[in-house]
Amino acid sequence: MTKIRQGFTLISRRLKSREEVKTILQAKNVALSFGRLHALIDVDVELKELEILAIIGPNGAGKKCLLNCIKGFYRQQKGEITY
């Protein structure tokens, strides 16, 4: 599955498809801004067991901001992250 959003691309590949796998990380409607600069606008990410997820994109697309929100280094202004 490939989702293009926010200037970066999420590419995921499921390693097994026969069994039902549970979600281990989910981010819904995540938004982050620094003053007037909007780093993330309504970003959705879902990572399931046995899945590989890559976040690719150009410089300044918000990849590191998304990872920092997931790690808890930044606190998103909108949305929720569960794991």
C-alpha positions in Angstrom: 0.0 0.0 0.0 1.3 3.4 -0.9 -0.2 6.6 0.5 0.9 10.0 -0.7 0.1 12.8 1.8 1.7 15.9 3.2 4.6 15.8 0.8 6.0 12.5 1.9 5.0 8.9 1.0 4.2 6.0 3.2 5.0 2.6 1.7 4.1 -0.5 3.6 4.6 -4.2 2.8 2.8 -6.9 4.8 5.0 -9.9 5.4 2.1 -12.4 6.0 -1.4 -12.0 4.7 -3.1 -15.2 5.8 -3.6 -14.4 9.5 -5.4 -11.4 11.0 -2.8 -9.1 12.3 -3.3 -6.5 15.0 -2.4 -2.8 14.8 0.7 -1.9 16.8 0.9 1.8 16.0 -1.8 4.2 14.9 -1.7 7.9 14.3 -4.9 9.7 13.4 -5.2 13.3 12.2 -1.8 14.3 13.6 -1.0 18.0 13.2 2.1 19.9 14.3 3.1 23.5 13.6 5.8 25.9 14.6 4.3 29.3 14.6 3.0 29.9 11.1 4.9 26.9 9.6 2.6 23.8 9.4 4.9 20.8 9.6 2.1 18.2 9.7 -1.5 18.6 8.6 -3.9 15.7 9.4 -1.5 12.8 8.9 -2.8 9.3 9.3 -0.4 6.3 9.8 -1.2 2.7 10.7 1.4 0.0 11.3 0.4 -3.6 11.8 2.3 -6.6 13.1 4.6 -8.2 10.5 4.5 -5.1 8.3 7.4 -2.9 7.2 6.7 0.8 6.8 8.9 3.3 5.1 8.5 7.1 5.1 10.1 8.7 2.1 10.1 12.3 0.8 12.1 15.4 0.0 13.8 17.6 2.6 11.3 19.6 4.6 8.3 17.3 4.0 7.8 16.5 7.7 9.2 13.0 8.0 11.3 13.7 11.1 8.5 15.7 12.7 6.2 12.7 12.3 8.8 10.4 13.9 9.5 12.9 16.7 5.7 13.0 17.5 5.6 9.2 17.6 8.6 9.1 19.9 7.1 11.7 22.2 9.9 14.3 21.5 7.3 16.7 20.1 3.7 16.8 21.3 1.2 17.1 18.4 -1.3 19.9 18.6 -4.1 17.8 17.1 -4.9 14.1 16.7 -3.8 11.1 18.6 -1.1 8.5 18.5 -1.6 5.1 20.1 0.7 2.1 20.4 
